[in-house]
């Protein structure tokens, strides 16, 4: 029988979101403070050897999907080299990347050649001035150039992640739908989450995606559908087009019962739930010379601590770490 990681609530864990850096070249209003500079030092990050060894252990325990995240993963030097090493793991079936696409133009082809199969790109506005305001300095044209390079390189599918914020960008949802239809992208709409002070501040602009879905249904014929991938989005297709829209609803309709993932931070902390503080530190074990079987035992022990659900609604002040420090 194939090995499996089963948590206390009988959920199979087959997906690792792997942060390669906590640094980012943007300061999105729901993620990082404008003047934040308190990042970990590179020597505190897991090395590529440590990452490969850890992900190998996960795959030998049943994990089949890995997503490279950050911070902004493209700020980690030689990322395509790491992607190639992970892609060579015999039991890994799906290697993907989340990015803000600011640096994607120069890396897209190398990423594709290294084995990255698909990407998610954060894009909250198609208006240059509003995009700059949300990201606190970002340039929309760099993201659009990155998307064009990704499509030319052969990355498929390309998913656009739009965090919907009332009175900020909620008036652009239909425009983003049309943009994704024209560009043959998938669109994923995401509710704000109270992660750190910035996330709680952005939650003042919270908007239920159930309301958004009803609004879109007045203009488009939405048909329930599915899409391959390990994430929590619930998809519909737009009749008469190739567009699929995913709704990620951690607040209005949480998806904890089907959670299949854990997050490994850049400094080797294994977070068992995005909305809980519990973590298991793997870096000290790796640097103390832990054996492969002991590493697998540590992972199994960690999964046995995975909680049933987050407390975003019940305790919005609970999570003090920023999203970029956890891994997207």
C-alpha positions in Angstrom: 0.0 0.0 0.0 1.1 3.6 -0.7 2.2 5.4 2.5 -0.2 8.1 3.7 -0.1 10.9 6.3 -3.4 10.9 8.2 -4.1 13.6 10.8 -6.3 13.1 13.9 -9.4 14.0 12.0 -8.9 11.4 9.3 -7.7 13.9 6.7 -5.0 12.8 4.3 -2.1 15.3 4.1 -0.7 15.2 0.6 0.2 18.8 -0.1 3.1 21.0 1.3 3.3 24.7 0.7 7.0 25.4 0.8 8.2 28.9 1.6 11.7 29.5 0.3 12.1 33.1 1.8 10.1 35.4 4.0 11.3 38.4 2.0 9.1 40.2 -0.6 9.6 43.0 -3.1 6.1 44.4 -2.5 4.3 45.5 0.7 0.6 44.5 0.0 -1.7 46.2 2.4 -3.1 42.9 3.7 0.3 41.2 4.1 3.1 43.4 5.3 3.5 46.8 6.9 4.8 49.5 4.5 8.1 49.9 6.4 8.6 46.2 7.5 12.2 45.1 7.3 12.4 42.5 10.2 13.0 39.5 7.9 15.0 36.5 8.9 18.7 36.2 7.8 19.6 33.9 4.9 21.6 31.7 7.2 18.4 31.0 9.1 16.7 29.7 5.9 16.8 26.1 5.1 19.5 25.3 2.5 18.5 23.7 -0.8 20.0 20.4 0.5 17.9 20.7 3.7 14.8 21.5 1.6 15.3 18.6 -0.8 15.9 16.2 2.1 12.8 17.3 3.9 10.5 17.3 0.9 11.9 13.8 0.0 10.8 12.6 3.4 7.4 14.1 2.9 7.0 12.4 -0.5 8.1 9.1 1.0 5.2 9.6 3.5 2.6 10.2 0.8 2.9 13.9 -0.1 2.4 14.4 -3.9 2.0 18.1 -4.3 4.5 20.9 -3.5 3.9 24.7 -4.0 6.9 27.0 -3.9 5.9 30.2 -2.0 7.3 33.1 0.0 7.4 35.9 0.8 8.1 36.3 -2.9 9.8 33.1 -3.9 11.5 34.7 -7.0 13.7 36.8 -4.6 15.5 33.6 -3.5 18.6 33.2 -5.6 18.8 30.2 -8.0 15.2 29.1 -7.4 15.0 27.2 -10.7 17.9 25.0 -9.4 15.8 24.1 -6.4 12.8 23.5 -8.5 14.7 21.1 -10.7 16.0 19.1 -7.7 12.4 18.8 -6.3 11.0 17.9 -9.6 13.5 15.0 -9.8 12.0 13.4 -6.7 10.4 10.2 -8.0 7.2 10.4 -6.0 6.4 14.1 -6.5 3.6 14.5 -9.0 2.9 18.3 -9.0 5.3 21.2 -8.5 3.7 24.7 -8.7 4.6 28.3 -7.7 2.9 31.3 -6.2 4.3 34.7 -7.1 3.6 38.4 -7.4 5.1 38.1 -10.9 7.2 41.3 -10.5 10.3 39.3 -11.4 8.6 36.6 -13.5 9.6 37.9 -16.9 13.2 37.0 -16.4 12.6 33.6 -14.7 9.5 32.1 -16.4 11.4 30.0 -19.0 13.9 28.7 -16.5 11.1 27.8 -14.1 9.2 25.9 -16.8 12.3 24.0 -17.9 13.1 23.1 -14.2 9.7 21.4 -13.8 7.4 24.0 -12.5 4.1 23.1 -14.1 1.7 25.9 -13.2 1.6 29.2 -11.3 -0.6 31.4 -9.3 -0.1 35.1 -9.6 -1.3 37.7 -7.1 -3.1 40.5 -9.0 -5.6 42.6 -7.1 -6.2 45.4 -9.6 -5.9 46.2 -13.3 -5.7 49.9 -12.6 -2.0 51.0 -12.4 -2.6 53.6 -9.6 -4.7 51.3 -7.5 -2.3 48.5 -8.0 0.5 50.7 -6.7 -1.6 51.7 -3.7 -2.5 48.2 -2.7 1.1 46.9 -3.1 2.6 50.1 -1.8 4.9 50.8 -4.7 4.4 47.9 -7.2 4.3 48.5 -11.0 1.4 46.8 -12.8 3.3 46.7 -16.1 5.9 44.4 -14.6 3.2 41.9 -13.5 1.6 42.0 -16.9 5.0 41.5 -18.6 5.6 38.5 -16.3 2.2 37.0 -17.1 3.0 37.3 -20.8 6.4 35.6 -20.3 4.8 32.8 -18.3 2.3 32.1 -21.1 5.0 32.2 -23.7 7.2 29.8 -21.7 4.4 27.2 -21.6 3.3 27.4 -18.0 -0.3 26.2 -17.7 -2.7 26.9 -16.1 -2.0 30.4 -15.0 -4.3 31.3 -12.1 -4.9 34.9 -11.0 -5.4 35.4 -7.3 -7.5 38.4 -6.4 -8.0 39.3 -2.8 -11.4 41.0 -2.8 -11.6 44.1 -0.6 -14.8 46.2 -0.1 -14.4 49.8 -1.1 -10.9 49.0 -2.4 -11.1 46.8 -5.5 -14.6 45.2 -5.4 -15.7 47.4 -8.3 -13.1 45.6 -10.5 -14.3 42.0 -10.2 -16.2 42.0 -13.5 -13.3 43.6 -15.2 -11.0 40.9 -13.8 -13.4 38.3 -15.1 -13.2 39.8 -18.6 -9.4 40.1 -18.4 -9.1 36.4 -17.5 -11.5 35.4 -20.3 -9.4 37.3 -22.8 -6.1 36.0 -21.5 -7.2 32.4 -21.0 -6.4 32.6 -17.3 -8.2 31.0 -14.3 -9.5 33.5 -11.7 -9.5 32.8 -8.0 -11.2 35.2 -5.7 -10.1 35.3 -2.0 -11.5 36.7 1.2 -9.3 38.7 3.5 -8.0 36.9 6.5 -6.9 38.4 9.9 -3.2 37.5 9.7 -1.2 39.9 11.8 -2.0 43.6 12.1 -2.0 44.2 8.4 -4.4 41.3 7.8 -6.7 42.6 10.5 -6.6 46.1 9.1 -7.5 44.8 5.6 -10.3 42.8 7.2 -12.0 46.1 7.8 -12.6 45.8 4.0 -13.9 42.2 4.3 -16.4 41.1 1.7 -18.2 37.8 1.7 -17.6 35.9 -1.6 -21.1 34.5 -1.3 -22.3 38.0 -2.1 -19.8 38.3 -4.9 -20.9 35.0 -6.4 -24.5 36.1 -6.4 -23.5 39.4 -8.1 -21.6 37.6 -10.8 -24.5 35.2 -11.4 -26.6 38.2 -12.4 -24.3 38.9 -15.3 -22.8 35.5 -16.2 -24.2 32.0 -16.3 -22.1 30.1 -13.7 -21.9 26.4 -13.8 -20.4 24.4 -10.9 -17.3 22.6 -11.9 -14.0 21.2 -10.6 -10.4 21.9 -11.4 -7.3 19.8 -10.7 -5.1 21.0 -7.9 -4.6 20.6 -4.2 -6.1 23.9 -3.0 -9.4 24.8 -1.3 -11.1 26.8 -4.1 -14.7 25.9 -5.1 -15.0 26.4 -8.8 -17.6 27.5 -11.3 -17.2 27.9 -15.1 -18.6 30.8 -17.0 -20.9 29.4 -19.7 -19.8 30.2 -23.3 -16.1 30.7 -22.2 -13.2 28.7 -21.0 -13.0 30.6 -17.8 -13.2 29.0 -14.4 -13.6 31.0 -11.3 -12.5 29.7 -7.9 -13.9 31.1 -4.6 -11.6 30.8 -1.6 -13.7 31.5 1.5 -11.8 31.0 4.8 -14.2 33.2 6.6 -17.7 32.9 5.2 -17.5 29.2 4.4 -14.3 27.6 5.8 -12.9 24.5 4.2 -11.1 23.0 7.2 -12.9 19.7 7.0 -11.1 19.0 3.7 -7.7 20.5 4.6 -5.0 18.4 3.0 -1.9 20.7 3.5 0.8 21.9 5.9 3.2 24.8 5.5 7.0 24.7 5.8 8.4 28.2 6.4 11.7 29.4 5.1 13.4 28.9 8.4 12.1 25.3 8.8 9.1 25.7 11.0 6.3 23.3 10.0 2.9 25.1 10.5 0.1 22.7 10.8 -2.7 25.2 10.2 -2.6 28.7 8.7 -4.9 30.0 11.4 -3.2 28.5 14.5 0.1 29.2 16.1 1.3 25.7 16.7 4.4 24.7 14.8 7.2 22.1 14.8 10.8 23.3 14.3 12.5 21.0 11.8 15.7 23.1 11.2 17.3 22.3 14.6 16.7 18.6 13.9 18.2 18.8 10.5 21.3 20.6 11.7 21.8 18.3 14.6 22.2 15.4 12.1 18.8 13.6 12.4 18.5 10.5 10.3 16.0 10.0 7.5 13.8 7.7 9.5 13.9 10.0 12.5 12.9 12.9 10.2 9.9 10.9 9.0 9.0 10.1 12.6 9.2 13.9 13.4 6.9 14.6 10.5 4.4 12.0 11.5 4.4 13.3 15.1 3.8 16.8 13.8 0.8 15.7 11.7 -0.7 14.1 14.8 -0.9 17.6 16.2 -2.8 19.1 13.3 -5.8 21.0 14.7 -9.4 20.5 13.4 -9.9 24.1 12.2 -8.8 27.7 12.4 -10.3 30.4 14.7 -10.4 33.3 12.3 -14.0 34.2 13.2 -13.8 33.3 16.9 -10.4 34.8 17.7 -9.4 37.3 14.9 -6.7 38.7 17.2 -5.0 35.3 17.6 -2.5 35.2 14.8 0.3 37.8 15.2 2.6 36.6 12.4 2.3 38.1 9.0 1.2 36.0 6.0 4.6 36.3 4.3 6.3 34.8 7.4 4.2 31.7 7.2 4.3 30.9 3.5 1.4 31.8 1.3 
